[in-house]
Amino acid sequence: MKTEKLKEKYIKYELTKDDVFKHQHYIIITRSGIEKIQAIENITIWYEVVKCEPNFAAVKGTATKDGCTVETFGSALKGESYKDGNTNTWYVLEMAEKRCLSRLVLKITGMYELGVFGEDESEDFKKNNN
């Protein structure tokens, strides 16, 4: 059943092998895949900066689609390594926004319940780490 639903969504959202890959435990959708889904579903998203510091940022995002609204958060903490942070990049606000976008799109389309995650949500999900 889950596999059938995933296949239906893969076709509906015109995803290609470049948009999706298998992680150790999950199916991961790349940034380009998230953007395709958002466009096809006509999802409107807006953000509110909760906190923005040189090494930490958090944003609250809201998404609407067909009268449905979901909210979630994205954050990024710069560290010297992934032991003391969840990103090693200096653009923490942009990382927080990308993580929030992935979560919003996957939540409002029901993809989370199928075990699908966005590549931007965790450094462990990056394609080159698998």
DSSP file with accessible surface (Angstrom, degrees, kcal/mol):
  #  RESIDUE AA STRUCTURE BP1 BP2  ACC     N-H-->O    O-->H-N    N-H-->O    O-->H-N    TCO  KAPPA ALPHA  PHI   PSI    X-CA   Y-CA   Z-CA
    1    1 A M     >        0   0  156      0, 0.0     4,-2.3     0, 0.0     5,-0.2   0.000 360.0 360.0 360.0 -48.7    0.0    0.0    0.0
    2    2 A K  H  >  +     0   0  113      1,-0.2     4,-2.4     2,-0.2     5,-0.2   0.915 360.0  51.0 -61.7 -42.7    2.7    2.4    1.0
    3    3 A T  H  > S+     0   0  114      1,-0.2     4,-2.4     2,-0.2    -1,-0.2   0.897 109.3  51.0 -62.6 -40.0    4.7    1.6   -2.1
    4    4 A E  H  > S+     0   0  125      2,-0.2     4,-2.4     1,-0.2    -1,-0.2   0.920 110.5  48.4 -63.2 -45.0    1.7    2.2   -4.3
    5    5 A K  H  X S+     0   0   78     -4,-2.3     4,-2.2     2,-0.2    -2,-0.2   0.903 111.2  50.5 -62.5 -41.1    1.0    5.6   -2.7
    6    6 A L  H  X S+     0   0   30     -4,-2.4     4,-2.6     2,-0.2    -2,-0.2   0.916 110.1  49.9 -63.4 -41.4    4.7    6.6   -3.2
    7    7 A K  H  X S+     0   0  142     -4,-2.4     4,-2.3     2,-0.2     5,-0.2   0.918 109.3  51.7 -63.5 -43.1    4.6    5.5   -6.9
    8    8 A E  H  X S+     0   0  122     -4,-2.4     4,-2.9     1,-0.2    -1,-0.2   0.924 112.8  45.1 -58.9 -44.3    1.4    7.6   -7.4
    9    9 A K  H  X S+     0   0   44     -4,-2.2     4,-2.7     2,-0.2     6,-0.3   0.891 108.7  56.6 -69.3 -37.5    3.0   10.7   -5.9
   10   10 A Y  H  <>S+     0   0   90     -4,-2.6     5,-2.3     2,-0.2    -1,-0.2   0.929 114.4  39.6 -57.7 -44.6    6.2   10.1   -7.8
   11   11 A I  H ><5S+     0   0  113     -4,-2.3     3,-1.5     3,-0.2    -2,-0.2   0.935 114.4  52.6 -71.3 -47.3    4.2   10.2  -11.1
   12   12 A K  H 3<5S+     0   0  109     -4,-2.9    -2,-0.2     1,-0.3    -1,-0.2   0.889 114.2  42.6 -56.1 -41.6    1.9   13.0  -10.0
   13   13 A Y  T 3<5S-     0   0    1     -4,-2.7    -1,-0.3    -5,-0.2    -2,-0.2   0.330 107.1-125.2 -92.5   6.9    4.8   15.3   -9.0
   14   14 A E  T < 5 +     0   0  140     -3,-1.5    -3,-0.2     1,-0.2     2,-0.2   0.853  46.1 175.5  54.7  39.6    6.8   14.4  -12.1
   15   15 A L      < -     0   0   11     -5,-2.3     2,-0.2    -6,-0.3    -1,-0.2  -0.495  12.0-161.9 -77.7 146.8    9.8   13.4  -10.0
   16   16 A T    >>  -     0   0   59     -2,-0.2     3,-2.0     1,-0.0     4,-0.8  -0.680  40.1 -90.7-117.8 178.0   12.8   11.8  -11.7
   17   17 A K  T 34 S+     0   0  158      1,-0.3     3,-0.2    -2,-0.2    -2,-0.0   0.754 126.3  60.4 -63.4 -20.9   15.8    9.8  -10.4
   18   18 A D  T 34 S+     0   0  103      1,-0.2    -1,-0.3     3,-0.0    14,-0.2   0.666 104.6  49.5 -77.3 -16.4   17.6   13.1   -9.8
   19   19 A D  T <4 S+     0   0    4     -3,-2.0    11,-2.7     1,-0.1     2,-0.4   0.603 113.3  40.9 -95.6 -15.1   14.8   14.2   -7.4
   20   20 A V  E  <  +A   29   0A  31     -4,-0.8     2,-0.3     9,-0.2     9,-0.2  -0.984  57.0 167.4-139.3 141.3   14.7   11.1   -5.2
   21   21 A F  E     -A   28   0A  24      7,-2.3     7,-3.1    -2,-0.4     2,-0.5  -0.984  35.3-107.6-150.0 161.0   17.1    8.7   -3.6
   22   22 A K  E     -A   27   0A 141     -2,-0.3     5,-0.2     5,-0.2     2,-0.2  -0.767  29.3-164.2 -92.6 127.7   17.1    6.0   -1.0
   23   23 A H        -     0   0   19      3,-3.5   102,-0.1    -2,-0.5   107,-0.0  -0.538  45.4 -86.3 -95.3 173.4   18.8    6.6    2.3
   24   24 A Q  S    S+     0   0  150      1,-0.2     3,-0.0    -2,-0.2    -2,-0.0   0.871 122.9   2.2 -49.0 -42.8   19.7    3.9    4.8
   25   25 A H  S    S+     0   0  122      1,-0.0     2,-0.3    90,-0.0    -1,-0.2   0.516 127.9  45.1-123.0 -11.1   16.2    4.0    6.3
   26   26 A Y  S    S-     0   0   87     90,-0.0    -3,-3.5    91,-0.0     2,-0.5  -0.845  73.0-111.3-133.7 167.9   14.2    6.6    4.4
   27   27 A I  E     -Ab  22 116A  44     88,-1.6    90,-2.5    -2,-0.3     2,-0.4  -0.883  38.8-155.4 -98.2 132.3   13.3    7.9    1.0
   28   28 A I  E     -Ab  21 117A   0     -7,-3.1    -7,-2.3    -2,-0.5     2,-0.5  -0.914   8.0-154.5-115.6 135.4   14.8   11.3    0.5
   29   29 A I  E     -Ab  20 118A   2     88,-2.7    90,-3.0    -2,-0.4    91,-0.3  -0.924  19.9-133.1-107.6 132.1   13.6   14.1   -1.9
   30   30 A T     >  -     0   0   11    -11,-2.7     4,-2.4    -2,-0.5     5,-0.2  -0.195  30.5 -97.2 -74.4 172.8   16.1   16.6   -3.1
   31   31 A R  H  > S+     0   0   66      1,-0.2     4,-2.5     2,-0.2     5,-0.2   0.899 125.7  53.7 -58.0 -42.1   15.6   20.4   -3.1
   32   32 A S  H  > S+     0   0   57      1,-0.2     4,-2.0     2,-0.2    -1,-0.2   0.895 108.5  50.2 -63.5 -36.1   14.6   20.2   -6.8
   33   33 A G  H  > S+     0   0    0    -14,-0.2     4,-2.4     2,-0.2    -1,-0.2   0.912 108.9  50.8 -66.7 -42.0   12.0   17.6   -6.0
   34   34 A I  H  X S+     0   0    0     -4,-2.4     4,-2.6     1,-0.2    -2,-0.2   0.931 110.4  50.3 -59.8 -44.5   10.6   19.7   -3.1
   35   35 A E  H  X S+     0   0   76     -4,-2.5     4,-2.3     1,-0.2    -1,-0.2   0.891 109.3  51.1 -63.4 -39.0   10.3   22.7   -5.5
   36   36 A K  H  X S+     0   0   69     -4,-2.0     4,-2.8     2,-0.2     5,-0.2   0.934 111.0  47.9 -62.5 -46.4    8.5   20.6   -8.1
   37   37 A I  H  X S+     0   0    0     -4,-2.4     4,-2.6     1,-0.2    -2,-0.2   0.934 111.1  50.9 -61.5 -45.3    6.0   19.4   -5.5
   38   38 A Q  H  X>S+     0   0   41     -4,-2.6     5,-2.1     1,-0.2     4,-0.6   0.920 113.4  45.4 -59.2 -43.8    5.4   22.9   -4.3
   39   39 A A  H ><5S+     0   0   74     -4,-2.3     3,-0.7     2,-0.2    -2,-0.2   0.937 113.9  47.0 -67.5 -46.3    4.8   24.2   -7.8
   40   40 A I  H 3<5S+     0   0   69     -4,-2.8    -2,-0.2     1,-0.2    -1,-0.2   0.898 117.6  42.8 -64.7 -38.6    2.5   21.4   -8.9
   41   41 A E  H 3<5S-     0   0   19     -4,-2.6    -1,-0.2    -5,-0.2    -2,-0.2   0.506 104.6-130.7 -84.9  -5.9    0.4   21.6   -5.6
   42   42 A N  T <<5 -     0   0  128     -3,-0.7     2,-0.5    -4,-0.6    24,-0.2   0.932  38.2-177.6  54.2  51.2    0.4   25.5   -5.7
   43   43 A I      < -     0   0    8     -5,-2.1     2,-0.5    -6,-0.2    -1,-0.2  -0.695  16.7-149.1 -85.8 126.3    1.5   25.6   -2.1
   44   44 A T  E     -C   64   0B  73     20,-2.2    20,-2.4    -2,-0.5     2,-0.4  -0.838  19.7-175.9 -96.3 131.0    1.8   29.1   -0.6
   45   45 A I  E     +C   63   0B  28     -2,-0.5     2,-0.3    18,-0.2    18,-0.2  -0.976  10.8 176.9-130.7 140.0    4.5   29.5    2.0
   46   46 A W  E     -C   62   0B 131     16,-2.1    16,-2.5    -2,-0.4     2,-0.3  -0.972  14.2-147.1-139.2 156.6    5.5   32.3    4.3
   47   47 A Y  E     -C   61   0B  74     -2,-0.3     2,-0.4    14,-0.2    14,-0.2  -0.878   9.1-160.4-124.8 153.9    8.1   32.6    7.0
   48   48 A E  E     -C   60   0B 115     12,-2.5    12,-3.0    -2,-0.3     2,-0.5  -0.998  26.6-128.0-130.7 125.1    8.6   34.4   10.3
   49   49 A V  E     +C   59   0B  81     -2,-0.4    10,-0.2    10,-0.2     3,-0.1  -0.637  26.0 179.5 -74.5 121.1   12.1   34.6   11.7
   50   50 A V  E     -     0   0B  81      8,-2.4     2,-0.3    -2,-0.5     9,-0.2   0.853  69.9  -5.8 -87.4 -43.3   12.0   33.4   15.3
   51   51 A K  E     -C   58   0B 102      7,-1.9     7,-2.6     2,-0.1    -1,-0.4  -0.976  58.4-175.9-155.0 137.7   15.7   33.9   16.1
   52   52 A C  E     +C   57   0B  76     -2,-0.3     5,-0.2     5,-0.2    -3,-0.0  -0.919  18.3 152.1-141.8 111.3   18.7   34.9   14.0
   53   53 A E  E >   -C   56   0B  90      3,-3.4     3,-0.5    -2,-0.4    39,-0.1  -0.822  59.6 -92.8-127.2 169.7   22.2   35.0   15.4
   54   54 A P  T 3  S+     0   0  115      0, 0.0    38,-0.3     0, 0.0    39,-0.1   0.854 124.6  21.6 -55.9 -34.7   25.6   34.6   13.8
   55   55 A N  T 3  S+     0   0   90      1,-0.1    23,-2.8    36,-0.1     2,-0.3   0.355 124.8  46.9-116.7   4.7   25.7   30.8   14.5
   56   56 A F  E <   +CD  53  77B  57     -3,-0.5    -3,-3.4    21,-0.2     2,-0.3  -0.994  52.7 171.5-149.3 139.5   22.0   30.0   15.0
   57   57 A A  E     -CD  52  76B   0     19,-2.0    19,-2.2    -2,-0.3     2,-0.4  -0.995   6.0-174.6-145.4 147.3   18.7   30.7   13.2
   58   58 A A  E     -CD  51  75B  13     -7,-2.6    -8,-2.4    -2,-0.3    -7,-1.9  -0.997   5.7-173.2-139.7 136.6   15.2   29.4   13.6
   59   59 A V  E     -CD  49  74B   4     15,-2.7    15,-2.1    -2,-0.4     2,-0.5  -0.964  17.1-142.7-128.7 147.6   12.2   30.2   11.4
   60   60 A K  E     -CD  48  73B  54    -12,-3.0   -12,-2.5    -2,-0.4     2,-0.4  -0.931  24.4-163.8-104.4 131.5    8.5   29.4   11.7
   61   61 A G  E     -CD  47  72B   0     11,-3.1    11,-2.0    -2,-0.5     2,-0.4  -0.905  11.0-163.2-120.0 149.3    6.8   28.6    8.4
   62   62 A T  E     -CD  46  71B  12    -16,-2.5   -16,-2.1    -2,-0.4     2,-0.4  -0.995   8.3-170.7-128.8 134.2    3.2   28.4    7.4
   63   63 A A  E     -CD  45  70B   0      7,-2.7     7,-2.2    -2,-0.4     2,-0.4  -0.965   2.2-166.1-126.1 142.8    1.9   26.7    4.3
   64   64 A T  E     +CD  44  69B  36    -20,-2.4   -20,-2.2    -2,-0.4     2,-0.3  -0.977  13.0 163.5-128.2 144.9   -1.5   26.7    2.7
   65   65 A K  E >  S- D   0  68B  38      3,-2.1     3,-2.4    -2,-0.4   -22,-0.1  -0.873  72.6 -16.9-158.2 121.7   -3.0   24.5    0.0
   66   66 A D  T 3  S-     0   0  141      1,-0.3     3,-0.1    -2,-0.3   -23,-0.0   0.869 128.6 -48.2  51.3  42.4   -6.6   24.0   -0.8
   67   67 A G  T 3  S+     0   0   82      1,-0.3     2,-0.4     0, 0.0    -1,-0.3   0.431 113.5 118.7  82.0  -3.8   -7.8   25.5    2.4
   68   68 A C  E <   -D   65   0B  64     -3,-2.4    -3,-2.1    40,-0.0     2,-0.4  -0.782  44.3-165.9 -96.2 140.9   -5.5   23.4    4.5
   69   69 A T  E     +D   64   0B  84     -2,-0.4     2,-0.3    -5,-0.2    -5,-0.2  -0.989   8.2 178.5-129.0 135.3   -2.8   25.1    6.7
   70   70 A V  E     -D   63   0B  33     -7,-2.2    -7,-2.7    -2,-0.4     2,-0.4  -0.962   8.3-161.4-130.8 152.4    0.2   23.6    8.4
   71   71 A E  E     +D   62   0B 104     -2,-0.3     2,-0.3    -9,-0.2    -9,-0.2  -0.974  19.2 150.3-129.7 147.4    2.9   25.2   10.5
   72   72 A T  E     -D   61   0B  19    -11,-2.0   -11,-3.1    -2,-0.4     2,-0.3  -0.936  31.7-115.2-159.6-179.4    6.4   23.9   11.4
   73   73 A F  E     -D   60   0B 112     -2,-0.3     2,-0.3   -13,-0.2   -13,-0.2  -0.866  12.6-163.7-125.0 158.6    9.9   25.1   12.2
   74   74 A G  E     +D   59   0B   1    -15,-2.1   -15,-2.7    -2,-0.3     2,-0.3  -0.992  15.3 176.4-137.7 143.0   13.3   24.9   10.7
   75   75 A S  E     -D   58   0B  42     -2,-0.3     2,-0.3   -17,-0.2   -17,-0.2  -0.957  14.3-163.0-143.5 162.5   16.6   25.7   12.5
   76   76 A A  E     -D   57   0B   0    -19,-2.2   -19,-2.0    -2,-0.3     2,-0.5  -0.974   0.5-168.1-148.5 133.9   20.3   25.6   11.9
   77   77 A L  E     -D   56   0B  70     -2,-0.3     9,-2.2   -21,-0.2    10,-1.4  -0.979  18.7-140.7-124.8 114.7   23.2   25.6   14.3
   78   78 A K  B     +e   87   0C  52    -23,-2.8     2,-0.3    -2,-0.5    10,-0.2  -0.588  30.3 168.1 -76.8 133.1   26.7   26.2   13.0
   79   79 A G        -     0   0    7      8,-2.1     6,-0.1    -2,-0.3     3,-0.1  -0.891  50.4-112.8-135.7 168.3   29.3   24.1   14.6
   80   80 A E  S    S-     0   0  165     -2,-0.3     2,-0.3     1,-0.1    -1,-0.1   0.789 105.9  -0.7 -69.9 -27.7   32.9   23.3   14.0
   81   81 A S  S >  S-     0   0   50      6,-0.1     3,-1.0    -3,-0.0     4,-0.3  -0.890  87.2 -93.4-147.0 177.8   31.7   19.7   13.3
   82   82 A Y  T 3  S+     0   0  108     -2,-0.3    41,-0.0     1,-0.2     6,-0.0   0.539 116.4  72.3 -79.0  -0.7   28.4   17.9   13.4
   83   83 A K  T 3  S+     0   0  202      1,-0.2    -1,-0.2     3,-0.0     3,-0.1   0.788 110.8  27.6 -78.6 -27.7   29.1   17.0   17.0
   84   84 A D  S <  S+     0   0   86     -3,-1.0     2,-0.3    -7,-0.0    -2,-0.2   0.206 132.8  13.9-119.9  16.1   28.5   20.5   18.1
   85   85 A G        -     0   0   13     -4,-0.3    -7,-0.2    -6,-0.1     3,-0.1  -0.966  65.0-121.2-168.7 177.5   26.1   21.8   15.4
   86   86 A N  S    S+     0   0   62     -9,-2.2    37,-0.4    -2,-0.3     2,-0.3   0.259  94.6  31.4-119.2  11.8   23.8   20.6   12.6
   87   87 A T  B     -e   78   0C   2    -10,-1.4    -8,-2.1    -6,-0.2    -1,-0.2  -0.964  55.3-154.7-155.9 154.5   25.5   22.5    9.8
   88   88 A N        +     0   0   93     -2,-0.3     2,-0.2   -10,-0.2   -10,-0.1   0.253  66.0 103.5-112.9  12.1   29.0   23.7    9.0
   89   89 A T        -     0   0   16      1,-0.1     3,-0.1     2,-0.1    -2,-0.1  -0.597  68.9-137.1 -94.6 154.3   27.9   26.6    6.8
   90   90 A W  S    S+     0   0  193     -2,-0.2     2,-1.5     1,-0.2     3,-0.3   0.635  89.9  80.7 -83.1 -14.6   27.9   30.2    7.8
   91   91 A Y     >  +     0   0   89      1,-0.2     4,-1.8     2,-0.1    -1,-0.2  -0.475  52.1 155.4 -94.3  70.6   24.5   30.9    6.2
   92   92 A V  H  >  +     0   0    6     -2,-1.5     4,-2.5   -38,-0.3    -1,-0.2   0.840  66.2  56.5 -67.8 -34.3   22.4   29.5    9.0
   93   93 A L  H  > S+     0   0   54     -3,-0.3     4,-2.3     2,-0.2    -1,-0.2   0.941 108.6  47.1 -65.5 -42.5   19.2   31.6    8.3
   94   94 A E  H  > S+     0   0   97      1,-0.2     4,-2.5     2,-0.2    -1,-0.2   0.894 111.8  51.0 -65.9 -37.6   19.0   30.2    4.7
   95   95 A M  H  X S+     0   0    5     -4,-1.8     4,-2.4     2,-0.2     5,-0.2   0.917 109.4  50.7 -64.9 -41.8   19.6   26.7    6.0
   96   96 A A  H  X S+     0   0    0     -4,-2.5     4,-2.3     1,-0.2    -2,-0.2   0.922 111.0  49.2 -61.9 -41.1   16.8   27.1    8.5
   97   97 A E  H  X S+     0   0   61     -4,-2.3     4,-2.7     2,-0.2    -2,-0.2   0.923 110.5  49.7 -65.9 -42.7   14.5   28.3    5.8
   98   98 A K  H  X S+     0   0   48     -4,-2.5     4,-2.3     1,-0.2    -1,-0.2   0.914 111.9  48.6 -63.2 -40.5   15.4   25.4    3.4
   99   99 A R  H  X S+     0   0    4     -4,-2.4     4,-2.1     1,-0.2    -1,-0.2   0.908 112.0  49.0 -66.0 -40.7   14.7   22.9    6.2
  100  100 A C  H  X S+     0   0    0     -4,-2.3     4,-2.7    -5,-0.2    -2,-0.2   0.922 109.2  52.9 -64.4 -43.9   11.4   24.6    7.0
  101  101 A L  H  X S+     0   0    4     -4,-2.7     4,-2.6     1,-0.2     5,-0.3   0.942 109.1  49.1 -57.3 -48.9   10.4   24.6    3.4
  102  102 A S  H  X S+     0   0    1     -4,-2.3     4,-2.5     1,-0.2     5,-0.3   0.937 112.7  47.3 -57.4 -47.3   11.0   20.8    3.0
  103  103 A R  H  X S+     0   0   57     -4,-2.1     4,-2.4     1,-0.2     5,-0.2   0.912 112.1  49.6 -63.6 -42.3    9.0   20.0    6.2
  104  104 A L  H  X S+     0   0    0     -4,-2.7     4,-2.7     2,-0.2     5,-0.2   0.946 113.2  45.4 -62.0 -48.7    6.1   22.2    5.1
  105  105 A V  H  X S+     0   0    0     -4,-2.6     4,-1.4     1,-0.2     6,-0.3   0.933 116.1  45.5 -63.0 -44.5    5.8   20.7    1.6
  106  106 A L  H  <>S+     0   0    0     -4,-2.5     5,-1.7    -5,-0.3     6,-1.3   0.870 114.8  48.4 -70.0 -34.2    6.2   17.1    2.9
  107  107 A K  H ><5S+     0   0   93     -4,-2.4     3,-1.1    -5,-0.3    -2,-0.2   0.946 111.7  46.9 -68.5 -48.0    3.7   17.7    5.7
  108  108 A I  H 3<5S+     0   0   17     -4,-2.7    -1,-0.2     1,-0.3    -2,-0.2   0.736 114.8  47.3 -73.0 -18.8    1.0   19.3    3.7
  109  109 A T  T 3<5S-     0   0   11     -4,-1.4    -1,-0.3    -5,-0.2    -2,-0.2   0.426 111.2-117.4 -99.3  -0.3    1.2   16.7    0.9
  110  110 A G  T < 5S+     0   0   15     -3,-1.1     4,-0.3    -4,-0.4    -3,-0.2   0.650  76.7 126.9  77.5  15.9    1.1   13.7    3.3
  111  111 A M    > X +     0   0    6     -5,-1.7     5,-1.6    -6,-0.3     3,-1.2   0.810  61.7  64.4 -78.7 -28.1    4.6   12.5    2.3
  112  112 A Y  G > 5S+     0   0   53     -6,-1.3     3,-2.3     1,-0.3    -1,-0.2   0.910  96.4  57.4 -59.0 -42.2    5.9   12.4    5.8
  113  113 A E  G 3 5S+     0   0  152      1,-0.3    -1,-0.3    -7,-0.3    -2,-0.2   0.687 102.8  56.2 -66.0 -12.9    3.5    9.7    6.8
  114  114 A L  G < 5S-     0   0   11     -3,-1.2    -1,-0.3    -4,-0.3    -2,-0.2   0.312 124.4-101.9 -97.6   6.4    4.9    7.6    3.9
  115  115 A G  T < 5S+     0   0   21     -3,-2.3   -88,-1.6     1,-0.3     2,-0.4   0.773  74.2 142.9  81.6  27.6    8.5    7.8    5.4
  116  116 A V  E   < -b   27   0A   1     -5,-1.6     2,-0.3   -90,-0.2    -1,-0.3  -0.846  24.2-178.5-104.3 136.8    9.7   10.5    3.0
  117  117 A F  E     -b   28   0A  49    -90,-2.5   -88,-2.7    -2,-0.4     2,-0.3  -0.880  27.8-107.9-128.9 162.2   12.1   13.3    4.1
  118  118 A G  E >   -b   29   0A   0     -2,-0.3     3,-1.6   -90,-0.2     4,-0.4  -0.694  20.7-129.9 -91.7 142.3   13.7   16.3    2.5
  119  119 A E  G >  S+     0   0   32    -90,-3.0     3,-0.8    -2,-0.3     6,-0.3   0.831 107.4  57.1 -57.8 -33.2   17.5   16.3    1.7
  120  120 A D  G 3  S+     0   0    5    -91,-0.3    -1,-0.3     1,-0.2   -21,-0.2   0.622  86.8  80.1 -75.7 -11.5   17.8   19.7    3.4
  121  121 A E  G <  S+     0   0   17     -3,-1.6     2,-0.3     1,-0.2    -1,-0.2   0.765 105.1  11.0 -71.0 -25.5   16.4   18.4    6.7
  122  122 A S    X   -     0   0   33     -3,-0.8     3,-1.7    -4,-0.4     4,-0.2  -0.986  61.6-131.8-152.6 142.5   19.6   16.8    7.9
  123  123 A E  G >  S+     0   0   27    -37,-0.4     3,-1.3    -2,-0.3     6,-0.1   0.808 110.3  64.6 -62.8 -26.6   23.2   16.7    6.9
  124  124 A D  G 3  S+     0   0  107      1,-0.3    -1,-0.3    -3,-0.1    -5,-0.0   0.689  95.6  59.2 -66.8 -19.2   22.9   12.9    7.2
  125  125 A F  G <  S+     0   0   23     -3,-1.7    -1,-0.3    -6,-0.3    -2,-0.2   0.434  74.5 122.7 -90.4  -2.7   20.4   12.9    4.3
  126  126 A K    X   -     0   0   33     -3,-1.3     3,-1.7    -4,-0.2     4,-0.2  -0.394  67.6-128.0 -63.7 139.4   22.8   14.5    1.8
  127  127 A K  G >  S+     0   0   92      1,-0.3     3,-1.8     2,-0.2    -1,-0.1   0.875 106.0  57.4 -57.7 -40.8   23.1   12.3   -1.3
  128  128 A N  G 3  S+     0   0  140      1,-0.3    -1,-0.3     0, 0.0    -2,-0.1   0.623  99.8  60.5 -71.5  -8.1   26.9   12.3   -1.2
  129  129 A N  G <         0   0   95     -3,-1.7    -1,-0.3    -6,-0.1    -2,-0.2   0.430 360.0 360.0 -91.6  -2.9   26.9   10.9    2.3
  130  130 A N    <         0   0   93     -3,-1.8  -107,-0.1    -4,-0.2    -5,-0.0  -0.787 360.0 360.0-112.3 360.0   25.0    7.7    1.2
